[in-house]
Amino acid sequence: MWKQFYEAVKQILLLIHKTEQHREEIKELQQQVRGLASALERLAYEVHRVSEKVDHASENEAHEREKLALRLENELLKFERRLPPARKDNPEDKD
């Protein structure tokens, strides 16, 4: 009978000890989860910021390409105005 009582008390003390360990582990895990949630928030913010930068850079590059195309067109128009008018070949002049 005392042996059963001793085993029961021993089991209760062991369970109390394990329960305390689990509580401490749960607190640590909760703290880790908070830290990870905070890091995830910062990461989401940075991803959003980088995405906006990429969009902005893409728009700038499109504007630059458009400006270059317009400059090229402008230079071609200037060049065409400099050329002398095309002369017409007279069939009578060839002889």
DSSP file (Angstrom, degrees, kcal/mol; ACC not computed):
  #  RESIDUE AA STRUCTURE BP1 BP2  ACC     N-H-->O    O-->H-N    N-H-->O    O-->H-N    TCO  KAPPA ALPHA  PHI   PSI    X-CA   Y-CA   Z-CA
    1    1 A M     >        0   0    0      0, 0.0     4,-2.2     0, 0.0     5,-0.2   0.000 360.0 360.0 360.0 -45.8    0.0    0.0    0.0
    2    2 A W  H  >  +     0   0    0      1,-0.2     4,-2.9     2,-0.2     5,-0.2   0.844 360.0  56.5 -65.1 -32.4    2.8    2.4    0.9
    3    3 A K  H  > S+     0   0    0      2,-0.2     4,-2.5     1,-0.2    -1,-0.2   0.920 108.1  46.4 -65.7 -42.4    4.6    1.5   -2.3
    4    4 A Q  H  > S+     0   0    0      2,-0.2     4,-2.4     1,-0.2    -2,-0.2   0.903 113.7  49.0 -65.7 -41.0    1.5    2.5   -4.3
    5    5 A F  H  X S+     0   0    0     -4,-2.2     4,-2.6     2,-0.2     5,-0.2   0.929 111.6  49.2 -62.1 -45.8    1.2    5.7   -2.4
    6    6 A Y  H  X S+     0   0    0     -4,-2.9     4,-2.6     1,-0.2    -2,-0.2   0.914 112.2  48.2 -60.2 -45.0    4.9    6.4   -2.9
    7    7 A E  H  X S+     0   0    0     -4,-2.5     4,-2.5     2,-0.2    -1,-0.2   0.882 111.6  50.4 -64.9 -38.6    4.6    5.7   -6.7
    8    8 A A  H  X S+     0   0    0     -4,-2.4     4,-2.4     2,-0.2    -2,-0.2   0.932 113.0  44.9 -66.0 -45.3    1.5    7.9   -7.0
    9    9 A V  H  X S+     0   0    0     -4,-2.6     4,-2.7     2,-0.2     5,-0.2   0.910 113.5  51.1 -63.7 -42.2    3.2   10.8   -5.2
   10   10 A K  H  X S+     0   0    0     -4,-2.6     4,-2.3    -5,-0.2    -2,-0.2   0.916 111.1  48.1 -60.6 -44.0    6.3   10.3   -7.3
   11   11 A Q  H  X S+     0   0    0     -4,-2.5     4,-2.5     2,-0.2    -2,-0.2   0.899 111.3  50.5 -64.0 -41.8    4.2   10.4  -10.4
   12   12 A I  H  X S+     0   0    0     -4,-2.4     4,-2.5     2,-0.2    -2,-0.2   0.926 111.5  47.4 -62.9 -45.3    2.4   13.5   -9.3
   13   13 A L  H  X S+     0   0    0     -4,-2.7     4,-2.4     2,-0.2    -2,-0.2   0.897 112.1  50.2 -63.6 -40.1    5.7   15.3   -8.6
   14   14 A L  H  X S+     0   0    0     -4,-2.3     4,-2.6    -5,-0.2    -1,-0.2   0.916 111.5  48.3 -63.5 -43.1    7.1   14.2  -11.9
   15   15 A L  H  X S+     0   0    0     -4,-2.5     4,-2.5     2,-0.2    -2,-0.2   0.884 110.4  51.5 -65.5 -38.3    4.0   15.5  -13.7
   16   16 A I  H  X S+     0   0    0     -4,-2.5     4,-2.1     2,-0.2    -2,-0.2   0.925 111.5  47.8 -62.5 -44.1    4.2   18.8  -11.8
   17   17 A H  H  X S+     0   0    0     -4,-2.4     4,-2.2     2,-0.2    -2,-0.2   0.929 113.4  46.8 -62.5 -46.4    7.8   19.2  -12.9
   18   18 A K  H  X S+     0   0    0     -4,-2.6     4,-2.7     1,-0.2    -1,-0.2   0.882 109.6  54.7 -64.9 -37.1    7.0   18.3  -16.5
   19   19 A T  H  X S+     0   0    0     -4,-2.5     4,-2.3     2,-0.2    -1,-0.2   0.918 108.6  48.3 -62.3 -42.9    4.1   20.8  -16.5
   20   20 A E  H  X S+     0   0    0     -4,-2.1     4,-2.2     2,-0.2    -2,-0.2   0.912 111.4  50.2 -63.1 -42.7    6.4   23.6  -15.3
   21   21 A Q  H  X S+     0   0    0     -4,-2.2     4,-2.6     1,-0.2    -2,-0.2   0.927 110.8  49.4 -60.1 -44.4    8.9   22.7  -18.0
   22   22 A H  H  X S+     0   0    0     -4,-2.7     4,-2.7     1,-0.2    -1,-0.2   0.883 108.6  52.9 -64.6 -37.7    6.2   22.8  -20.6
   23   23 A R  H  X S+     0   0    0     -4,-2.3     4,-2.3     2,-0.2    -1,-0.2   0.924 110.9  46.8 -62.3 -43.6    4.9   26.1  -19.4
   24   24 A E  H  X S+     0   0    0     -4,-2.2     4,-2.4     2,-0.2    -2,-0.2   0.915 112.8  49.3 -64.4 -42.7    8.4   27.6  -19.7
   25   25 A E  H  X S+     0   0    0     -4,-2.6     4,-2.7     1,-0.2    -2,-0.2   0.899 109.9  51.8 -63.6 -39.7    8.8   26.1  -23.2
   26   26 A I  H  X S+     0   0    0     -4,-2.7     4,-2.6     2,-0.2    -1,-0.2   0.912 109.2  50.2 -62.8 -42.4    5.4   27.5  -24.2
   27   27 A K  H  X S+     0   0    0     -4,-2.3     4,-2.2     2,-0.2    -2,-0.2   0.923 112.1  47.6 -61.3 -44.2    6.5   31.0  -23.0
   28   28 A E  H  X S+     0   0    0     -4,-2.4     4,-2.4     1,-0.2    -2,-0.2   0.917 112.6  48.9 -62.7 -43.2    9.7   30.7  -25.0
   29   29 A L  H  X S+     0   0    0     -4,-2.7     4,-2.6     1,-0.2    -2,-0.2   0.887 109.4  52.2 -65.4 -38.3    7.8   29.5  -28.1
   30   30 A Q  H  X S+     0   0    0     -4,-2.6     4,-2.3     2,-0.2    -1,-0.2   0.904 110.0  49.2 -62.7 -40.0    5.3   32.4  -27.7
   31   31 A Q  H  X S+     0   0    0     -4,-2.2     4,-2.4     2,-0.2    -2,-0.2   0.907 111.2  49.6 -65.6 -41.1    8.2   34.8  -27.6
   32   32 A Q  H  X S+     0   0    0     -4,-2.4     4,-2.8     2,-0.2    -2,-0.2   0.907 109.6  51.5 -63.3 -41.0    9.8   33.2  -30.6
   33   33 A V  H  X S+     0   0    0     -4,-2.6     4,-2.7     2,-0.2    -2,-0.2   0.911 109.4  50.2 -62.8 -41.7    6.4   33.5  -32.5
   34   34 A R  H  X S+     0   0    0     -4,-2.3     4,-2.3     2,-0.2    -1,-0.2   0.924 112.0  48.2 -60.7 -43.7    6.2   37.2  -31.6
   35   35 A G  H  X S+     0   0    0     -4,-2.4     4,-2.5     1,-0.2    -2,-0.2   0.910 112.8  47.5 -63.2 -42.2    9.7   37.7  -32.9
   36   36 A L  H  X S+     0   0    0     -4,-2.8     4,-2.7     2,-0.2    -2,-0.2   0.890 110.7  51.7 -66.7 -38.5    9.0   35.8  -36.1
   37   37 A A  H  X S+     0   0    0     -4,-2.7     4,-2.2     2,-0.2    -2,-0.2   0.910 111.3  48.0 -63.5 -40.8    5.7   37.7  -36.6
   38   38 A S  H  X S+     0   0    0     -4,-2.3     4,-2.3     2,-0.2    -2,-0.2   0.922 112.7  47.9 -64.8 -44.2    7.6   41.0  -36.2
   39   39 A A  H  X S+     0   0    0     -4,-2.5     4,-2.6     1,-0.2    -2,-0.2   0.895 110.7  52.0 -63.5 -39.4   10.3   39.9  -38.6
   40   40 A L  H  X S+     0   0    0     -4,-2.7     4,-2.7     2,-0.2    -1,-0.2   0.889 108.3  51.4 -64.7 -39.2    7.6   38.8  -41.1
   41   41 A E  H  X S+     0   0    0     -4,-2.2     4,-2.3     2,-0.2    -2,-0.2   0.933 111.5  46.7 -61.3 -46.5    6.0   42.2  -40.8
   42   42 A R  H  X S+     0   0    0     -4,-2.3     4,-2.5     1,-0.2    -2,-0.2   0.905 112.7  50.5 -62.6 -40.8    9.3   43.9  -41.5
   43   43 A L  H  X S+     0   0    0     -4,-2.6     4,-2.7     2,-0.2    -2,-0.2   0.916 109.4  49.9 -64.2 -43.3   10.0   41.6  -44.4
   44   44 A A  H  X S+     0   0    0     -4,-2.7     4,-2.3     2,-0.2    -1,-0.2   0.904 111.1  50.5 -61.5 -40.9    6.5   42.2  -45.9
   45   45 A Y  H  X S+     0   0    0     -4,-2.3     4,-2.5     2,-0.2    -2,-0.2   0.932 112.0  46.8 -61.6 -46.0    7.2   46.0  -45.6
   46   46 A E  H  X S+     0   0    0     -4,-2.5     4,-2.9     2,-0.2     5,-0.2   0.892 110.9  51.7 -65.5 -39.5   10.5   45.6  -47.3
   47   47 A V  H  X S+     0   0    0     -4,-2.7     4,-2.5     2,-0.2    -1,-0.2   0.921 111.7  47.6 -61.8 -43.1    9.1   43.5  -50.1
   48   48 A H  H  X S+     0   0    0     -4,-2.3     4,-2.2     2,-0.2    -2,-0.2   0.915 112.8  48.8 -63.4 -42.9    6.4   46.1  -50.7
   49   49 A R  H  X S+     0   0    0     -4,-2.5     4,-2.1     2,-0.2    -2,-0.2   0.917 112.9  46.7 -64.1 -44.1    9.0   48.9  -50.7
   50   50 A V  H  X S+     0   0    0     -4,-2.9     4,-2.7     2,-0.2    -1,-0.2   0.892 110.1  54.4 -66.0 -38.8   11.2   47.0  -53.1
   51   51 A S  H  X S+     0   0    0     -4,-2.5     4,-2.5    -5,-0.2    -1,-0.2   0.914 108.6  48.4 -60.6 -43.0    8.2   46.3  -55.3
   52   52 A E  H  X S+     0   0    0     -4,-2.2     4,-2.6     2,-0.2    -1,-0.2   0.893 110.8  51.1 -64.1 -39.0    7.4   49.9  -55.5
   53   53 A K  H  X S+     0   0    0     -4,-2.1     4,-2.9     2,-0.2    -2,-0.2   0.917 110.3  49.0 -63.9 -42.3   11.0   50.8  -56.3
   54   54 A V  H  X S+     0   0    0     -4,-2.7     4,-2.6     2,-0.2    -2,-0.2   0.922 111.9  48.8 -63.3 -44.0   11.0   48.2  -59.2
   55   55 A D  H  X S+     0   0    0     -4,-2.5     4,-2.4     2,-0.2    -2,-0.2   0.924 113.0  47.8 -60.3 -44.2    7.7   49.6  -60.5
   56   56 A H  H  X S+     0   0    0     -4,-2.6     4,-2.6     2,-0.2    -2,-0.2   0.921 112.5  48.3 -63.4 -44.5    9.1   53.1  -60.3
   57   57 A A  H  X S+     0   0    0     -4,-2.9     4,-2.7     2,-0.2    -1,-0.2   0.894 110.6  52.1 -63.6 -39.2   12.3   52.1  -62.1
   58   58 A S  H  X S+     0   0    0     -4,-2.6     4,-2.2     2,-0.2    -1,-0.2   0.915 110.3  47.8 -63.3 -43.2   10.3   50.3  -64.7
   59   59 A E  H  X S+     0   0    0     -4,-2.4     4,-2.4     2,-0.2    -2,-0.2   0.921 111.9  50.3 -62.9 -43.6    8.3   53.4  -65.4
   60   60 A N  H  X S+     0   0    0     -4,-2.6     4,-2.6     1,-0.2    -2,-0.2   0.915 110.3  49.7 -61.1 -43.1   11.4   55.5  -65.5
   61   61 A E  H  X S+     0   0    0     -4,-2.7     4,-2.6     2,-0.2    -1,-0.2   0.894 109.5  51.5 -64.5 -38.8   13.0   53.1  -68.0
   62   62 A A  H  X S+     0   0    0     -4,-2.2     4,-2.3     2,-0.2    -1,-0.2   0.914 111.2  48.0 -63.1 -42.1    9.9   53.2  -70.2
   63   63 A H  H  X S+     0   0    0     -4,-2.4     4,-2.6     2,-0.2    -2,-0.2   0.902 111.2  50.7 -64.4 -40.6   10.0   57.0  -70.1
   64   64 A E  H  X S+     0   0    0     -4,-2.6     4,-2.6     2,-0.2    -2,-0.2   0.914 110.3  49.1 -64.1 -42.3   13.7   57.0  -71.0
   65   65 A R  H  X S+     0   0    0     -4,-2.6     4,-2.5     1,-0.2    -1,-0.2   0.912 111.5  49.8 -62.7 -41.1   13.1   54.6  -73.9
   66   66 A E  H  X S+     0   0    0     -4,-2.3     4,-2.3     2,-0.2    -2,-0.2   0.918 110.9  49.1 -63.7 -42.8   10.3   56.8  -75.1
   67   67 A K  H  X S+     0   0    0     -4,-2.6     4,-2.6     2,-0.2    -2,-0.2   0.911 111.2  49.9 -63.1 -41.7   12.5   59.9  -74.9
   68   68 A L  H  X S+     0   0    0     -4,-2.6     4,-2.6     2,-0.2    -2,-0.2   0.910 110.2  50.1 -63.7 -40.9   15.3   58.1  -76.8
   69   69 A A  H  X S+     0   0    0     -4,-2.5     4,-2.5     1,-0.2    -1,-0.2   0.908 111.9  48.2 -63.1 -41.1   12.8   57.1  -79.5
   70   70 A L  H  X S+     0   0    0     -4,-2.3     4,-2.6     2,-0.2    -2,-0.2   0.893 111.2  50.2 -66.9 -39.3   11.6   60.7  -79.8
   71   71 A R  H  X S+     0   0    0     -4,-2.6     4,-2.8     2,-0.2    -2,-0.2   0.922 111.4  48.9 -62.6 -43.2   15.2   62.0  -80.0
   72   72 A L  H  X S+     0   0    0     -4,-2.6     4,-2.5     2,-0.2    -2,-0.2   0.930 112.0  48.0 -62.5 -44.8   16.0   59.5  -82.7
   73   73 A E  H  X S+     0   0    0     -4,-2.5     4,-2.3     1,-0.2    -1,-0.2   0.910 111.8  50.9 -61.4 -41.7   12.9   60.5  -84.7
   74   74 A N  H  X S+     0   0    0     -4,-2.6     4,-2.4     2,-0.2    -2,-0.2   0.923 110.8  47.8 -61.4 -46.2   13.8   64.1  -84.2
   75   75 A E  H  X S+     0   0    0     -4,-2.8     4,-2.7     1,-0.2    -2,-0.2   0.893 110.8  51.7 -64.5 -39.3   17.3   63.6  -85.5
   76   76 A L  H  X S+     0   0    0     -4,-2.5     4,-2.5     2,-0.2    -1,-0.2   0.913 110.1  48.9 -63.6 -41.1   16.0   61.6  -88.5
   77   77 A L  H  X S+     0   0    0     -4,-2.3     4,-1.6     2,-0.2    -2,-0.2   0.908 112.0  48.7 -64.7 -40.8   13.6   64.4  -89.3
   78   78 A K  H  X S+     0   0    0     -4,-2.4     4,-1.1     1,-0.2    -2,-0.2   0.918 111.9  49.8 -62.3 -43.1   16.5   66.9  -89.1
   79   79 A F  H  X S+     0   0    0     -4,-2.7     4,-1.1     1,-0.2     3,-0.5   0.898 108.0  52.9 -64.1 -41.2   18.7   64.7  -91.3
   80   80 A E  H  < S+     0   0    0     -4,-2.5     3,-0.3     1,-0.2    -1,-0.2   0.857 106.2  53.7 -64.4 -34.1   15.9   64.4  -93.9
   81   81 A R  H  < S+     0   0    0     -4,-1.6    -1,-0.2     1,-0.2    -2,-0.2   0.780 104.8  55.8 -71.2 -25.8   15.6   68.2  -94.1
   82   82 A R  H  < S+     0   0    0     -4,-1.1    -1,-0.2    -3,-0.5    -2,-0.2   0.757  85.8  97.0 -77.7 -25.6   19.3   68.6  -94.8
   83   83 A L  S  < S-     0   0    0     -4,-1.1     3,-0.1    -3,-0.3    -3,-0.0  -0.367  82.2-115.0 -66.6 140.9   19.3   66.3  -97.8
   84   84 A P        -     0   0    0      0, 0.0    -1,-0.1     0, 0.0     3,-0.1  -0.402  45.6 -86.4 -68.7 154.6   19.1   68.0 -101.1
   85   85 A P        -     0   0    0      0, 0.0     2,-0.2     0, 0.0    -4,-0.0  -0.291  51.8 -98.3 -61.0 147.7   16.0   67.3 -103.0
   86   86 A A        -     0   0    0     -3,-0.1     2,-0.3     1,-0.1    -3,-0.0  -0.457  39.1-130.4 -68.1 135.1   16.2   64.2 -105.1
   87   87 A R        -     0   0    0     -2,-0.2     2,-0.5    -3,-0.1    -1,-0.1  -0.651  13.9-128.2 -90.2 146.8   17.0   65.0 -108.7
   88   88 A K        -     0   0    0     -2,-0.3     2,-0.5     1,-0.0    -1,-0.0  -0.774  19.8-127.0 -93.1 133.0   14.9   63.5 -111.4
   89   89 A D        -     0   0    0     -2,-0.5     3,-0.0     2,-0.0    -1,-0.0  -0.677  18.4-147.0 -80.5 124.6   16.8   61.8 -114.2
   90   90 A N    >>  -     0   0    0     -2,-0.5     3,-0.7     1,-0.1     4,-0.7  -0.800   6.6-146.1 -88.6 128.8   15.8   63.0 -117.6
   91   91 A P  T 34 S+     0   0    0      0, 0.0     4,-0.4     0, 0.0     3,-0.4   0.779  99.7  59.6 -64.0 -23.4   15.9   60.3 -120.2
   92   92 A E  T >4 S+     0   0    0      1,-0.2     3,-0.6     2,-0.2    -3,-0.0   0.809  98.5  57.3 -74.3 -28.7   17.0   63.0 -122.7
   93   93 A D  T <4 S+     0   0    0     -3,-0.7    -1,-0.2     1,-0.2    -4,-0.0   0.686  91.7  71.5 -75.6 -18.3   20.2   63.9 -120.7
   94   94 A K  T 3<        0   0    0     -4,-0.7    -1,-0.2    -3,-0.4    -2,-0.2   0.792 360.0 360.0 -72.9 -27.2   21.5   60.4 -120.8
   95   95 A D    <         0   0    0     -3,-0.6    -1,-0.3    -4,-0.4    -2,-0.1   0.493 360.0 360.0 -78.2 360.0   22.5   60.5 -124.5
